[in-house]
Amino acid sequence: MTRHVVQPGETLWALASSVASSREDLRDVVVEIERLNNLDGAGLRAGEQLLLPVARG
């Protein structure tokens, strides 16, 4: 795991894309990030700290 500070304009989909391997479904990675951070949806706020899985591919 790694900590990430959300930057203005970043989305969960973009973050998931940055850590997912080419074989993974991005929807699964988004759900994983939501679960790791107890998020109720895909909305993020600049400055928010998230746990992200380490890049896999």
PDBQT receptor file of N, H, CA, C and O in Angstrom, charges set to zero:
ATOM      1  N   MET A   1       0.836  -1.184   0.000  1.00  0.00    +0.000 N 
ATOM      2  CA  MET A   1       0.000   0.000   0.000  1.00  0.00    +0.000 C 
ATOM      3  C   MET A   1       0.879   1.245   0.000  1.00  0.00    +0.000 C 
ATOM      4  O   MET A   1       2.011   1.239   0.485  1.00  0.00    +0.000 OA
ATOM      5  N   THR A   2       0.331   2.286  -0.549  1.00  0.00    +0.000 N 
ATOM      6  H   THR A   2      -0.588   2.291  -0.943  1.00  0.00    +0.000 HD
ATOM      7  CA  THR A   2       0.995   3.573  -0.542  1.00  0.00    +0.000 C 
ATOM      8  C   THR A   2      -0.047   4.646  -0.262  1.00  0.00    +0.000 C 
ATOM      9  O   THR A   2      -1.219   4.484  -0.603  1.00  0.00    +0.000 OA
ATOM     10  N   ARG A   3       0.375   5.736   0.356  1.00  0.00    +0.000 N 
ATOM     11  H   ARG A   3       1.327   5.869   0.633  1.00  0.00    +0.000 HD
ATOM     12  CA  ARG A   3      -0.529   6.862   0.608  1.00  0.00    +0.000 C 
ATOM     13  C   ARG A   3      -0.442   7.831  -0.569  1.00  0.00    +0.000 C 
ATOM     14  O   ARG A   3       0.622   8.053  -1.147  1.00  0.00    +0.000 OA
ATOM     15  N   HIS A   4      -1.592   8.394  -0.898  1.00  0.00    +0.000 N 
ATOM     16  H   HIS A   4      -2.456   8.215  -0.429  1.00  0.00    +0.000 HD
ATOM     17  CA  HIS A   4      -1.658   9.339  -2.013  1.00  0.00    +0.000 C 
ATOM     18  C   HIS A   4      -2.521  10.517  -1.591  1.00  0.00    +0.000 C 
ATOM     19  O   HIS A   4      -3.597  10.324  -1.024  1.00  0.00    +0.000 OA
ATOM     20  N   VAL A   5      -2.065  11.729  -1.860  1.00  0.00    +0.000 N 
ATOM     21  H   VAL A   5      -1.192  11.885  -2.320  1.00  0.00    +0.000 HD
ATOM     22  CA  VAL A   5      -2.851  12.937  -1.612  1.00  0.00    +0.000 C 
ATOM     23  C   VAL A   5      -3.531  13.318  -2.924  1.00  0.00    +0.000 C 
ATOM     24  O   VAL A   5      -2.870  13.544  -3.937  1.00  0.00    +0.000 OA
ATOM     25  N   VAL A   6      -4.846  13.384  -2.891  1.00  0.00    +0.000 N 
ATOM     26  H   VAL A   6      -5.383  13.200  -2.068  1.00  0.00    +0.000 HD
ATOM     27  CA  VAL A   6      -5.632  13.691  -4.086  1.00  0.00    +0.000 C 
ATOM     28  C   VAL A   6      -5.339  15.117  -4.549  1.00  0.00    +0.000 C 
ATOM     29  O   VAL A   6      -5.370  16.066  -3.765  1.00  0.00    +0.000 OA
ATOM     30  N   GLN A   7      -5.056  15.235  -5.838  1.00  0.00    +0.000 N 
ATOM     31  H   GLN A   7      -5.030  14.464  -6.474  1.00  0.00    +0.000 HD
ATOM     32  CA  GLN A   7      -4.791  16.529  -6.463  1.00  0.00    +0.000 C 
ATOM     33  C   GLN A   7      -6.069  17.024  -7.152  1.00  0.00    +0.000 C 
ATOM     34  O   GLN A   7      -6.926  16.217  -7.512  1.00  0.00    +0.000 OA
ATOM     35  N   PRO A   8      -6.204  18.339  -7.337  1.00  0.00    +0.000 N 
ATOM     36  CA  PRO A   8      -7.392  18.862  -8.005  1.00  0.00    +0.000 C 
ATOM     37  C   PRO A   8      -7.606  18.189  -9.364  1.00  0.00    +0.000 C 
ATOM     38  O   PRO A   8      -6.678  18.062 -10.163  1.00  0.00    +0.000 OA
ATOM     39  N   GLY A   9      -8.841  17.764  -9.606  1.00  0.00    +0.000 N 
ATOM     40  H   GLY A   9      -9.595  17.867  -8.957  1.00  0.00    +0.000 HD
ATOM     41  CA  GLY A   9      -9.188  17.150 -10.887  1.00  0.00    +0.000 C 
ATOM     42  C   GLY A   9      -8.948  15.654 -10.973  1.00  0.00    +0.000 C 
ATOM     43  O   GLY A   9      -9.370  15.029 -11.945  1.00  0.00    +0.000 OA
ATOM     44  N   GLU A  10      -8.285  15.058  -9.992  1.00  0.00    +0.000 N 
ATOM     45  H   GLU A  10      -7.941  15.567  -9.202  1.00  0.00    +0.000 HD
ATOM     46  CA  GLU A  10      -8.050  13.612 -10.035  1.00  0.00    +0.000 C 
ATOM     47  C   GLU A  10      -9.348  12.854  -9.795  1.00  0.00    +0.000 C 
ATOM     48  O   GLU A  10     -10.218  13.289  -9.040  1.00  0.00    +0.000 OA
ATOM     49  N   THR A  11      -9.450  11.718 -10.453  1.00  0.00    +0.000 N 
ATOM     50  H   THR A  11      -8.744  11.364 -11.065  1.00  0.00    +0.000 HD
ATOM     51  CA  THR A  11     -10.623  10.868 -10.284  1.00  0.00    +0.000 C 
ATOM     52  C   THR A  11     -10.198   9.492  -9.793  1.00  0.00    +0.000 C 
ATOM     53  O   THR A  11      -9.039   9.094  -9.915  1.00  0.00    +0.000 OA
ATOM     54  N   LEU A  12     -11.161   8.785  -9.238  1.00  0.00    +0.000 N 
ATOM     55  H   LEU A  12     -12.102   9.108  -9.139  1.00  0.00    +0.000 HD
ATOM     56  CA  LEU A  12     -10.886   7.425  -8.793  1.00  0.00    +0.000 C 
ATOM     57  C   LEU A  12     -10.496   6.549  -9.977  1.00  0.00    +0.000 C 
ATOM     58  O   LEU A  12      -9.624   5.688  -9.862  1.00  0.00    +0.000 OA
ATOM     59  N   TRP A  13     -11.151   6.774 -11.119  1.00  0.00    +0.000 N 
ATOM     60  H   TRP A  13     -11.860   7.473 -11.212  1.00  0.00    +0.000 HD
ATOM     61  CA  TRP A  13     -10.836   5.984 -12.310  1.00  0.00    +0.000 C 
ATOM     62  C   TRP A  13      -9.395   6.207 -12.757  1.00  0.00    +0.000 C 
ATOM     63  O   TRP A  13      -8.710   5.258 -13.137  1.00  0.00    +0.000 OA
ATOM     64  N   ALA A  14      -8.935   7.453 -12.713  1.00  0.00    +0.000 N 
ATOM     65  H   ALA A  14      -9.492   8.224 -12.404  1.00  0.00    +0.000 HD
ATOM     66  CA  ALA A  14      -7.557   7.744 -13.109  1.00  0.00    +0.000 C 
ATOM     67  C   ALA A  14      -6.570   7.118 -12.138  1.00  0.00    +0.000 C 
ATOM     68  O   ALA A  14      -5.540   6.583 -12.550  1.00  0.00    +0.000 OA
ATOM     69  N   LEU A  15      -6.883   7.184 -10.850  1.00  0.00    +0.000 N 
ATOM     70  H   LEU A  15      -7.719   7.618 -10.515  1.00  0.00    +0.000 HD
ATOM     71  CA  LEU A  15      -5.999   6.566  -9.851  1.00  0.00    +0.000 C 
ATOM     72  C   LEU A  15      -5.965   5.052 -10.045  1.00  0.00    +0.000 C 
ATOM     73  O   LEU A  15      -4.900   4.438  -9.985  1.00  0.00    +0.000 OA
ATOM     74  N   ALA A  16      -7.130   4.456 -10.277  1.00  0.00    +0.000 N 
ATOM     75  H   ALA A  16      -7.995   4.955 -10.325  1.00  0.00    +0.000 HD
ATOM     76  CA  ALA A  16      -7.186   3.005 -10.506  1.00  0.00    +0.000 C 
ATOM     77  C   ALA A  16      -6.371   2.627 -11.735  1.00  0.00    +0.000 C 
ATOM     78  O   ALA A  16      -5.657   1.624 -11.733  1.00  0.00    +0.000 OA
ATOM     79  N   SER A  17      -6.480   3.429 -12.773  1.00  0.00    +0.000 N 
ATOM     80  H   SER A  17      -7.060   4.244 -12.774  1.00  0.00    +0.000 HD
ATOM     81  CA  SER A  17      -5.732   3.172 -14.003  1.00  0.00    +0.000 C 
ATOM     82  C   SER A  17      -4.228   3.238 -13.770  1.00  0.00    +0.000 C 
ATOM     83  O   SER A  17      -3.464   2.518 -14.413  1.00  0.00    +0.000 OA
ATOM     84  N   SER A  18      -3.803   4.105 -12.848  1.00  0.00    +0.000 N 
ATOM     85  H   SER A  18      -4.424   4.690 -12.326  1.00  0.00    +0.000 HD
ATOM     86  CA  SER A  18      -2.370   4.266 -12.593  1.00  0.00    +0.000 C 
ATOM     87  C   SER A  18      -1.768   3.098 -11.814  1.00  0.00    +0.000 C 
ATOM     88  O   SER A  18      -0.550   2.919 -11.825  1.00  0.00    +0.000 OA
ATOM     89  N   VAL A  19      -2.597   2.299 -11.136  1.00  0.00    +0.000 N 
ATOM     90  H   VAL A  19      -3.587   2.444 -11.127  1.00  0.00    +0.000 HD
ATOM     91  CA  VAL A  19      -2.057   1.180 -10.347  1.00  0.00    +0.000 C 
ATOM     92  C   VAL A  19      -2.441  -0.186 -10.894  1.00  0.00    +0.000 C 
ATOM     93  O   VAL A  19      -1.856  -1.192 -10.494  1.00  0.00    +0.000 OA
ATOM     94  N   ALA A  20      -3.412  -0.244 -11.801  1.00  0.00    +0.000 N 
ATOM     95  H   ALA A  20      -3.888   0.574 -12.127  1.00  0.00    +0.000 HD
ATOM     96  CA  ALA A  20      -3.892  -1.530 -12.314  1.00  0.00    +0.000 C 
ATOM     97  C   ALA A  20      -2.931  -2.123 -13.338  1.00  0.00    +0.000 C 
ATOM     98  O   ALA A  20      -2.238  -1.407 -14.060  1.00  0.00    +0.000 OA
ATOM     99  N   SER A  21      -2.913  -3.429 -13.378  1.00  0.00    +0.000 N 
ATOM    100  H   SER A  21      -3.476  -4.012 -12.792  1.00  0.00    +0.000 HD
ATOM    101  CA  SER A  21      -2.159  -4.098 -14.444  1.00  0.00    +0.000 C 
ATOM    102  C   SER A  21      -3.030  -4.104 -15.695  1.00  0.00    +0.000 C 
ATOM    103  O   SER A  21      -4.231  -3.846 -15.621  1.00  0.00    +0.000 OA
ATOM    104  N   SER A  22      -2.434  -4.394 -16.822  1.00  0.00    +0.000 N 
ATOM    105  H   SER A  22      -1.458  -4.604 -16.882  1.00  0.00    +0.000 HD
ATOM    106  CA  SER A  22      -3.180  -4.394 -18.088  1.00  0.00    +0.000 C 
ATOM    107  C   SER A  22      -4.224  -5.510 -18.134  1.00  0.00    +0.000 C 
ATOM    108  O   SER A  22      -5.123  -5.477 -18.973  1.00  0.00    +0.000 OA
ATOM    109  N   ARG A  23      -4.114  -6.491 -17.247  1.00  0.00    +0.000 N 
ATOM    110  H   ARG A  23      -3.383  -6.518 -16.566  1.00  0.00    +0.000 HD
ATOM    111  CA  ARG A  23      -5.050  -7.620 -17.225  1.00  0.00    +0.000 C 
ATOM    112  C   ARG A  23      -6.222  -7.396 -16.282  1.00  0.00    +0.000 C 
ATOM    113  O   ARG A  23      -7.168  -8.184 -16.275  1.00  0.00    +0.000 OA
ATOM    114  N   GLU A  24      -6.173  -6.336 -15.488  1.00  0.00    +0.000 N 
ATOM    115  H   GLU A  24      -5.405  -5.696 -15.493  1.00  0.00    +0.000 HD
ATOM    116  CA  GLU A  24      -7.232  -6.104 -14.509  1.00  0.00    +0.000 C 
ATOM    117  C   GLU A  24      -8.356  -5.241 -15.068  1.00  0.00    +0.000 C 
ATOM    118  O   GLU A  24      -8.135  -4.351 -15.890  1.00  0.00    +0.000 OA
ATOM    119  N   ASP A  25      -9.548  -5.525 -14.606  1.00  0.00    +0.000 N 
ATOM    120  H   ASP A  25      -9.727  -6.247 -13.939  1.00  0.00    +0.000 HD
ATOM    121  CA  ASP A  25     -10.714  -4.695 -14.925  1.00  0.00    +0.000 C 
ATOM    122  C   ASP A  25     -10.672  -3.483 -14.001  1.00  0.00    +0.000 C 
ATOM    123  O   ASP A  25     -10.641  -3.634 -12.780  1.00  0.00    +0.000 OA
ATOM    124  N   LEU A  26     -10.671  -2.280 -14.578  1.00  0.00    +0.000 N 
ATOM    125  H   LEU A  26     -10.697  -2.158 -15.570  1.00  0.00    +0.000 HD
ATOM    126  CA  LEU A  26     -10.580  -1.063 -13.772  1.00  0.00    +0.000 C 
ATOM    127  C   LEU A  26     -11.707  -0.957 -12.758  1.00  0.00    +0.000 C 
ATOM    128  O   LEU A  26     -11.519  -0.392 -11.681  1.00  0.00    +0.000 OA
ATOM    129  N   ARG A  27     -12.877  -1.496 -13.090  1.00  0.00    +0.000 N 
ATOM    130  H   ARG A  27     -13.030  -1.956 -13.965  1.00  0.00    +0.000 HD
ATOM    131  CA  ARG A  27     -13.996  -1.452 -12.137  1.00  0.00    +0.000 C 
ATOM    132  C   ARG A  27     -13.630  -2.165 -10.848  1.00  0.00    +0.000 C 
ATOM    133  O   ARG A  27     -13.991  -1.708  -9.763  1.00  0.00    +0.000 OA
ATOM    134  N   ASP A  28     -12.917  -3.282 -10.955  1.00  0.00    +0.000 N 
ATOM    135  H   ASP A  28     -12.624  -3.653 -11.837  1.00  0.00    +0.000 HD
ATOM    136  CA  ASP A  28     -12.510  -4.029  -9.756  1.00  0.00    +0.000 C 
ATOM    137  C   ASP A  28     -11.506  -3.233  -8.929  1.00  0.00    +0.000 C 
ATOM    138  O   ASP A  28     -11.549  -3.265  -7.699  1.00  0.00    +0.000 OA
ATOM    139  N   VAL A  29     -10.615  -2.529  -9.591  1.00  0.00    +0.000 N 
ATOM    140  H   VAL A  29     -10.581  -2.504 -10.590  1.00  0.00    +0.000 HD
ATOM    141  CA  VAL A  29      -9.606  -1.733  -8.889  1.00  0.00    +0.000 C 
ATOM    142  C   VAL A  29     -10.270  -0.536  -8.202  1.00  0.00    +0.000 C 
ATOM    143  O   VAL A  29      -9.904  -0.189  -7.079  1.00  0.00    +0.000 OA
ATOM    144  N   VAL A  30     -11.240   0.095  -8.866  1.00  0.00    +0.000 N 
ATOM    145  H   VAL A  30     -11.537  -0.187  -9.778  1.00  0.00    +0.000 HD
ATOM    146  CA  VAL A  30     -11.985   1.201  -8.247  1.00  0.00    +0.000 C 
ATOM    147  C   VAL A  30     -12.675   0.705  -6.977  1.00  0.00    +0.000 C 
ATOM    148  O   VAL A  30     -12.609   1.361  -5.938  1.00  0.00    +0.000 OA
ATOM    149  N   VAL A  31     -13.330  -0.437  -7.058  1.00  0.00    +0.000 N 
ATOM    150  H   VAL A  31     -13.385  -0.970  -7.902  1.00  0.00    +0.000 HD
ATOM    151  CA  VAL A  31     -14.014  -1.005  -5.889  1.00  0.00    +0.000 C 
ATOM    152  C   VAL A  31     -13.009  -1.293  -4.776  1.00  0.00    +0.000 C 
ATOM    153  O   VAL A  31     -13.301  -1.055  -3.604  1.00  0.00    +0.000 OA
ATOM    154  N   GLU A  32     -11.842  -1.795  -5.126  1.00  0.00    +0.000 N 
ATOM    155  H   GLU A  32     -11.605  -1.989  -6.078  1.00  0.00    +0.000 HD
ATOM    156  CA  GLU A  32     -10.807  -2.075  -4.128  1.00  0.00    +0.000 C 
ATOM    157  C   GLU A  32     -10.367  -0.785  -3.421  1.00  0.00    +0.000 C 
ATOM    158  O   GLU A  32     -10.229  -0.765  -2.198  1.00  0.00    +0.000 OA
ATOM    159  N   ILE A  33     -10.150   0.275  -4.178  1.00  0.00    +0.000 N 
ATOM    160  H   ILE A  33     -10.262   0.259  -5.172  1.00  0.00    +0.000 HD
ATOM    161  CA  ILE A  33      -9.741   1.553  -3.585  1.00  0.00    +0.000 C 
ATOM    162  C   ILE A  33     -10.857   2.101  -2.701  1.00  0.00    +0.000 C 
ATOM    163  O   ILE A  33     -10.593   2.606  -1.610  1.00  0.00    +0.000 OA
ATOM    164  N   GLU A  34     -12.103   2.006  -3.166  1.00  0.00    +0.000 N 
ATOM    165  H   GLU A  34     -12.317   1.596  -4.052  1.00  0.00    +0.000 HD
ATOM    166  CA  GLU A  34     -13.231   2.450  -2.349  1.00  0.00    +0.000 C 
ATOM    167  C   GLU A  34     -13.286   1.677  -1.034  1.00  0.00    +0.000 C 
ATOM    168  O   GLU A  34     -13.511   2.262   0.025  1.00  0.00    +0.000 OA
ATOM    169  N   ARG A  35     -13.081   0.370  -1.104  1.00  0.00    +0.000 N 
ATOM    170  H   ARG A  35     -12.898  -0.105  -1.964  1.00  0.00    +0.000 HD
ATOM    171  CA  ARG A  35     -13.118  -0.478   0.097  1.00  0.00    +0.000 C 
ATOM    172  C   ARG A  35     -11.973  -0.140   1.049  1.00  0.00    +0.000 C 
ATOM    173  O   ARG A  35     -12.180  -0.036   2.258  1.00  0.00    +0.000 OA
ATOM    174  N   LEU A  36     -10.767   0.032   0.509  1.00  0.00    +0.000 N 
ATOM    175  H   LEU A  36     -10.599  -0.052  -0.473  1.00  0.00    +0.000 HD
ATOM    176  CA  LEU A  36      -9.602   0.335   1.339  1.00  0.00    +0.000 C 
ATOM    177  C   LEU A  36      -9.769   1.644   2.116  1.00  0.00    +0.000 C 
ATOM    178  O   LEU A  36      -9.215   1.812   3.203  1.00  0.00    +0.000 OA
ATOM    179  N   ASN A  37     -10.543   2.566   1.534  1.00  0.00    +0.000 N 
ATOM    180  H   ASN A  37     -10.992   2.429   0.652  1.00  0.00    +0.000 HD
ATOM    181  CA  ASN A  37     -10.656   3.903   2.111  1.00  0.00    +0.000 C 
ATOM    182  C   ASN A  37     -12.042   4.211   2.662  1.00  0.00    +0.000 C 
ATOM    183  O   ASN A  37     -12.349   5.356   2.993  1.00  0.00    +0.000 OA
ATOM    184  N   ASN A  38     -12.876   3.179   2.757  1.00  0.00    +0.000 N 
ATOM    185  H   ASN A  38     -12.627   2.249   2.488  1.00  0.00    +0.000 HD
ATOM    186  CA  ASN A  38     -14.240   3.348   3.269  1.00  0.00    +0.000 C 
ATOM    187  C   ASN A  38     -14.985   4.477   2.561  1.00  0.00    +0.000 C 
ATOM    188  O   ASN A  38     -15.654   5.289   3.202  1.00  0.00    +0.000 OA
ATOM    189  N   LEU A  39     -14.865   4.522   1.242  1.00  0.00    +0.000 N 
ATOM    190  H   LEU A  39     -14.322   3.863   0.721  1.00  0.00    +0.000 HD
ATOM    191  CA  LEU A  39     -15.542   5.552   0.452  1.00  0.00    +0.000 C 
ATOM    192  C   LEU A  39     -16.945   5.074   0.097  1.00  0.00    +0.000 C 
ATOM    193  O   LEU A  39     -17.160   3.889  -0.160  1.00  0.00    +0.000 OA
ATOM    194  N   ASP A  40     -17.895   6.002   0.084  1.00  0.00    +0.000 N 
ATOM    195  H   ASP A  40     -17.721   6.965   0.293  1.00  0.00    +0.000 HD
ATOM    196  CA  ASP A  40     -19.274   5.673  -0.269  1.00  0.00    +0.000 C 
ATOM    197  C   ASP A  40     -19.564   5.909  -1.744  1.00  0.00    +0.000 C 
ATOM    198  O   ASP A  40     -20.655   5.595  -2.219  1.00  0.00    +0.000 OA
ATOM    199  N   GLY A  41     -18.617   6.447  -2.458  1.00  0.00    +0.000 N 
ATOM    200  H   GLY A  41     -17.730   6.702  -2.072  1.00  0.00    +0.000 HD
ATOM    201  CA  GLY A  41     -18.806   6.724  -3.880  1.00  0.00    +0.000 C 
ATOM    202  C   GLY A  41     -17.493   7.126  -4.500  1.00  0.00    +0.000 C 
ATOM    203  O   GLY A  41     -16.437   7.055  -3.872  1.00  0.00    +0.000 OA
ATOM    204  N   ALA A  42     -17.578   7.549  -5.745  1.00  0.00    +0.000 N 
ATOM    205  H   ALA A  42     -18.436   7.606  -6.256  1.00  0.00    +0.000 HD
ATOM    206  CA  ALA A  42     -16.360   7.847  -6.495  1.00  0.00    +0.000 C 
ATOM    207  C   ALA A  42     -15.895   9.291  -6.351  1.00  0.00    +0.000 C 
ATOM    208  O   ALA A  42     -14.853   9.655  -6.895  1.00  0.00    +0.000 OA
ATOM    209  N   GLY A  43     -16.648  10.123  -5.627  1.00  0.00    +0.000 N 
ATOM    210  H   GLY A  43     -17.495   9.827  -5.184  1.00  0.00    +0.000 HD
ATOM    211  CA  GLY A  43     -16.265  11.522  -5.479  1.00  0.00    +0.000 C 
ATOM    212  C   GLY A  43     -15.052  11.694  -4.575  1.00  0.00    +0.000 C 
ATOM    213  O   GLY A  43     -14.991  11.126  -3.485  1.00  0.00    +0.000 OA
ATOM    214  N   LEU A  44     -14.090  12.482  -5.040  1.00  0.00    +0.000 N 
ATOM    215  H   LEU A  44     -14.139  12.944  -5.926  1.00  0.00    +0.000 HD
ATOM    216  CA  LEU A  44     -12.877  12.755  -4.265  1.00  0.00    +0.000 C 
ATOM    217  C   LEU A  44     -12.749  14.254  -4.046  1.00  0.00    +0.000 C 
ATOM    218  O   LEU A  44     -13.265  15.056  -4.824  1.00  0.00    +0.000 OA
ATOM    219  N   ARG A  45     -12.050  14.622  -2.967  1.00  0.00    +0.000 N 
ATOM    220  H   ARG A  45     -11.631  13.971  -2.335  1.00  0.00    +0.000 HD
ATOM    221  CA  ARG A  45     -11.764  16.028  -2.682  1.00  0.00    +0.000 C 
ATOM    222  C   ARG A  45     -10.253  16.244  -2.714  1.00  0.00    +0.000 C 
ATOM    223  O   ARG A  45      -9.489  15.430  -2.196  1.00  0.00    +0.000 OA
ATOM    224  N   ALA A  46      -9.838  17.342  -3.322  1.00  0.00    +0.000 N 
ATOM    225  H   ALA A  46     -10.459  18.003  -3.743  1.00  0.00    +0.000 HD
ATOM    226  CA  ALA A  46      -8.415  17.695  -3.335  1.00  0.00    +0.000 C 
ATOM    227  C   ALA A  46      -7.925  17.779  -1.898  1.00  0.00    +0.000 C 
ATOM    228  O   ALA A  46      -8.598  18.345  -1.037  1.00  0.00    +0.000 OA
ATOM    229  N   GLY A  47      -6.755  17.216  -1.644  1.00  0.00    +0.000 N 
ATOM    230  H   GLY A  47      -6.208  16.756  -2.344  1.00  0.00    +0.000 HD
ATOM    231  CA  GLY A  47      -6.158  17.215  -0.318  1.00  0.00    +0.000 C 
ATOM    232  C   GLY A  47      -6.484  15.973   0.494  1.00  0.00    +0.000 C 
ATOM    233  O   GLY A  47      -5.823  15.697   1.495  1.00  0.00    +0.000 OA
ATOM    234  N   GLU A  48      -7.489  15.227   0.079  1.00  0.00    +0.000 N 
ATOM    235  H   GLU A  48      -8.026  15.451  -0.734  1.00  0.00    +0.000 HD
ATOM    236  CA  GLU A  48      -7.873  13.994   0.765  1.00  0.00    +0.000 C 
ATOM    237  C   GLU A  48      -6.739  12.973   0.628  1.00  0.00    +0.000 C 
ATOM    238  O   GLU A  48      -6.124  12.867  -0.433  1.00  0.00    +0.000 OA
ATOM    239  N   GLN A  49      -6.464  12.227   1.692  1.00  0.00    +0.000 N 
ATOM    240  H   GLN A  49      -6.964  12.313   2.554  1.00  0.00    +0.000 HD
ATOM    241  CA  GLN A  49      -5.434  11.186   1.641  1.00  0.00    +0.000 C 
ATOM    242  C   GLN A  49      -6.096   9.831   1.439  1.00  0.00    +0.000 C 
ATOM    243  O   GLN A  49      -7.068   9.489   2.113  1.00  0.00    +0.000 OA
ATOM    244  N   LEU A  50      -5.556   9.074   0.507  1.00  0.00    +0.000 N 
ATOM    245  H   LEU A  50      -4.766   9.351  -0.040  1.00  0.00    +0.000 HD
ATOM    246  CA  LEU A  50      -6.080   7.747   0.202  1.00  0.00    +0.000 C 
ATOM    247  C   LEU A  50      -4.981   6.706   0.305  1.00  0.00    +0.000 C 
ATOM    248  O   LEU A  50      -3.807   6.993   0.071  1.00  0.00    +0.000 OA
ATOM    249  N   LEU A  51      -5.378   5.500   0.657  1.00  0.00    +0.000 N 
ATOM    250  H   LEU A  51      -6.331   5.267   0.848  1.00  0.00    +0.000 HD
ATOM    251  CA  LEU A  51      -4.488   4.355   0.529  1.00  0.00    +0.000 C 
ATOM    252  C   LEU A  51      -4.725   3.773  -0.851  1.00  0.00    +0.000 C 
ATOM    253  O   LEU A  51      -5.869   3.567  -1.257  1.00  0.00    +0.000 OA
ATOM    254  N   LEU A  52      -3.651   3.511  -1.570  1.00  0.00    +0.000 N 
ATOM    255  H   LEU A  52      -2.722   3.679  -1.240  1.00  0.00    +0.000 HD
ATOM    256  CA  LEU A  52      -3.733   2.895  -2.885  1.00  0.00    +0.000 C 
ATOM    257  C   LEU A  52      -2.897   1.626  -2.893  1.00  0.00    +0.000 C 
ATOM    258  O   LEU A  52      -1.848   1.564  -2.253  1.00  0.00    +0.000 OA
ATOM    259  N   PRO A  53      -3.360   0.615  -3.617  1.00  0.00    +0.000 N 
ATOM    260  CA  PRO A  53      -2.503  -0.563  -3.792  1.00  0.00    +0.000 C 
ATOM    261  C   PRO A  53      -1.275  -0.157  -4.599  1.00  0.00    +0.000 C 
ATOM    262  O   PRO A  53      -1.325   0.785  -5.390  1.00  0.00    +0.000 OA
ATOM    263  N   VAL A  54      -0.192  -0.861  -4.395  1.00  0.00    +0.000 N 
ATOM    264  H   VAL A  54      -0.152  -1.626  -3.753  1.00  0.00    +0.000 HD
ATOM    265  CA  VAL A  54       1.033  -0.585  -5.141  1.00  0.00    +0.000 C 
ATOM    266  C   VAL A  54       0.798  -0.931  -6.606  1.00  0.00    +0.000 C 
ATOM    267  O   VAL A  54       0.110  -1.905  -6.914  1.00  0.00    +0.000 OA
ATOM    268  N   ALA A  55       1.362  -0.144  -7.500  1.00  0.00    +0.000 N 
ATOM    269  H   ALA A  55       1.920   0.647  -7.250  1.00  0.00    +0.000 HD
ATOM    270  CA  ALA A  55       1.203  -0.372  -8.940  1.00  0.00    +0.000 C 
ATOM    271  C   ALA A  55       1.552  -1.811  -9.287  1.00  0.00    +0.000 C 
ATOM    272  O   ALA A  55       2.565  -2.352  -8.843  1.00  0.00    +0.000 OA
ATOM    273  N   ARG A  56       0.685  -2.414 -10.091  1.00  0.00    +0.000 N 
ATOM    274  H   ARG A  56      -0.138  -1.974 -10.452  1.00  0.00    +0.000 HD
ATOM    275  CA  ARG A  56       0.849  -3.840 -10.404  1.00  0.00    +0.000 C 
ATOM    276  C   ARG A  56       1.177  -4.098 -11.864  1.00  0.00    +0.000 C 
ATOM    277  O   ARG A  56       1.134  -5.246 -12.307  1.00  0.00    +0.000 OA
ATOM    278  N   GLY A  57       1.486  -3.113 -12.584  1.00  0.00    +0.000 N 
ATOM    279  H   GLY A  57       1.521  -2.180 -12.224  1.00  0.00    +0.000 HD
ATOM    280  CA  GLY A  57       1.750  -3.439 -13.966  1.00  0.00    +0.000 C 
ATOM    281  C   GLY A  57       2.111  -2.296 -14.769  1.00  0.00    +0.000 C 
ATOM    282  O   GLY A  57       2.362  -2.437 -15.965  1.00  0.00    +0.000 OA
TER     283      GLY A  57
